[in-house]
Amino acid sequence: MSLPEHLRAVITGGASGLGRALAVEVAARGGRVLVADLDEAGSEETLRLVREAGAHGSFTRCDVRDPQQVASLLDAADERMGGVDLIANNAGVAVSGKVGEIGLDDWRWIVDINQWGVIYGCHTFVPRFVAQGRGYVLNVASAAGLLSAPQMAPYNVTKAAVVALSETLHAELAGTGVKVSVLCPTFFKTNIMNAARGPAEHGGLANKLMERSRVQAPDVAREALDAVGAGRLYVVPMTDGRMMWRVKRALPEAYVRLVAWADKRRPVTGA
Ligand SMILES: NC(=O)c1ccc[n+]([C@@H]2O[C@H](COP(=O)([O-])OP(=O)(O)OC[C@H]3O[C@@H](n4cnc5c(N)ncnc54)[C@H](O)[C@@H]3O)[C@@H](O)[C@H]2O)c1
């Protein structure tokens, strides 16, 4: 089943980074977007790029921590686009550090956005997609949700939850016409470290890894939409992520020993 010709997409966190790249990619494929974010100026810039790509888009202010604001995205999509085909639960933040040292406020902050935000998005859009017998859920997790690198437990925990939610949904929705994909990239350059919480040196290292990546946001967005159209559950766009995930599945105990060994030699952190 390929994507509808005039895909109507709701994208949370569409004001920046991957969300913006997803919006532009939807537009380039002839679709329409509703950008949902807290950042109005960033969203306006996304919409300018969407228009440049020859498509229509609009913005609605939404804090994904609030279930009512997420629920209202459905009405906004009906009003502005005459319905919805794809929800991209993309808004996310990062927290790094060690368990016991990371403040509980930072734990709550990231769980509210990365985990509850995605749960609210699925809770809102899945029943509509089931009722219409067609729809696409793209949950943005991270390779972190598969690989559990040290010094980033809050991020790993929320992203592993997104993977679990997506796997569960994929099984529950089999045969309904609704497709679920979970996106698990490693590092690529976005603004995520600007708002990230954790030791300053972690931000510096993450930014370096992001800049070094050969796969950047437009590539990730392209691969994600291809996978969504093909109904593929796991989308792991980078080679390093795919390799590490393969090693972990084949040799889980050896993998965690290797990760512990590497962590003693350098700090590991980031998106
Ligand atoms: N950049 C990476 O290396 C990387 C790697 C793997 C996964 N990801 C994931 O990609 C997704 C997008 O992040 P990004 O890297 O583009 O970062 P980004 O900071 O550039 O974009 C995130 C967007 O989410 C929005 N946002 C934050 N909190 C919000 C809230 N409460 N309600 C609504 N919007 C909110 C921000 O305003 C921003 O526009 C995240 O889920 C992130 O975890 C990023």
PDBQT file of the ligand as one rigid body, heavy atoms in Angstrom, charges set to zero:
ROOT
HETATM    1  N1  LIG A 301      18.722  14.857  16.258  1.00  0.00    +0.000 N 
HETATM    2  C1  LIG A 301      19.056  13.601  16.492  1.00  0.00    +0.000 C 
HETATM    3  O1  LIG A 301      20.251  13.220  16.430  1.00  0.00    +0.000 OA
HETATM    4  C2  LIG A 301      17.974  12.604  16.791  1.00  0.00    +0.000 A 
HETATM    5  C3  LIG A 301      18.313  11.241  16.788  1.00  0.00    +0.000 A 
HETATM    6  C4  LIG A 301      17.313  10.314  17.073  1.00  0.00    +0.000 A 
HETATM    7  C5  LIG A 301      16.022  10.727  17.342  1.00  0.00    +0.000 A 
HETATM    8  N2  LIG A 301      15.719  12.054  17.340  1.00  0.00    +0.000 N 
HETATM    9  C6  LIG A 301      14.332  12.453  17.648  1.00  0.00    +0.000 C 
HETATM   10  O2  LIG A 301      13.825  13.270  16.611  1.00  0.00    +0.000 OA
HETATM   11  C7  LIG A 301      12.720  14.031  17.138  1.00  0.00    +0.000 C 
HETATM   12  C8  LIG A 301      12.826  15.467  16.687  1.00  0.00    +0.000 C 
HETATM   13  O3  LIG A 301      13.931  16.071  17.348  1.00  0.00    +0.000 OA
HETATM   14  P1  LIG A 301      15.010  16.982  16.595  1.00  0.00    +0.000 P 
HETATM   15  O4  LIG A 301      16.305  16.298  16.707  1.00  0.00    +0.000 OA
HETATM   16  O5  LIG A 301      14.494  17.407  15.289  1.00  0.00    +0.000 OA
HETATM   17  O6  LIG A 301      15.085  18.216  17.638  1.00  0.00    +0.000 OA
HETATM   18  P2  LIG A 301      14.658  19.755  17.489  1.00  0.00    +0.000 P 
HETATM   19  O7  LIG A 301      14.892  20.341  18.843  1.00  0.00    +0.000 OA
HETATM   20  O8  LIG A 301      15.333  20.377  16.338  1.00  0.00    +0.000 OA
HETATM   21  O9  LIG A 301      13.087  19.668  17.215  1.00  0.00    +0.000 OA
HETATM   22  C9  LIG A 301      12.190  19.263  18.232  1.00  0.00    +0.000 C 
HETATM   23  C10 LIG A 301      10.914  20.084  18.134  1.00  0.00    +0.000 C 
HETATM   24  O10 LIG A 301      10.012  19.621  19.157  1.00  0.00    +0.000 OA
HETATM   25  C11 LIG A 301       9.381  20.769  19.711  1.00  0.00    +0.000 C 
HETATM   26  N3  LIG A 301       8.897  20.494  21.069  1.00  0.00    +0.000 N 
HETATM   27  C12 LIG A 301       9.639  20.307  22.182  1.00  0.00    +0.000 A 
HETATM   28  N4  LIG A 301       8.812  20.146  23.243  1.00  0.00    +0.000 NA
HETATM   29  C13 LIG A 301       7.546  20.230  22.769  1.00  0.00    +0.000 A 
HETATM   30  C14 LIG A 301       6.267  20.146  23.381  1.00  0.00    +0.000 A 
HETATM   31  N5  LIG A 301       6.130  19.963  24.701  1.00  0.00    +0.000 N 
HETATM   32  N6  LIG A 301       5.167  20.258  22.583  1.00  0.00    +0.000 NA
HETATM   33  C15 LIG A 301       5.296  20.474  21.264  1.00  0.00    +0.000 A 
HETATM   34  N7  LIG A 301       6.472  20.577  20.636  1.00  0.00    +0.000 NA
HETATM   35  C16 LIG A 301       7.581  20.454  21.388  1.00  0.00    +0.000 A 
HETATM   36  C17 LIG A 301      10.455  21.850  19.708  1.00  0.00    +0.000 C 
HETATM   37  O11 LIG A 301       9.889  23.159  19.810  1.00  0.00    +0.000 OA
HETATM   38  C18 LIG A 301      11.130  21.585  18.363  1.00  0.00    +0.000 C 
HETATM   39  O12 LIG A 301      10.520  22.323  17.332  1.00  0.00    +0.000 OA
HETATM   40  C19 LIG A 301      12.785  13.852  18.667  1.00  0.00    +0.000 C 
HETATM   41  O13 LIG A 301      11.805  12.933  19.082  1.00  0.00    +0.000 OA
HETATM   42  C20 LIG A 301      14.176  13.303  18.891  1.00  0.00    +0.000 C 
HETATM   43  O14 LIG A 301      14.273  12.550  20.076  1.00  0.00    +0.000 OA
HETATM   44  C21 LIG A 301      16.665  12.998  17.073  1.00  0.00    +0.000 A 
ENDROOT
TORSDOF 0
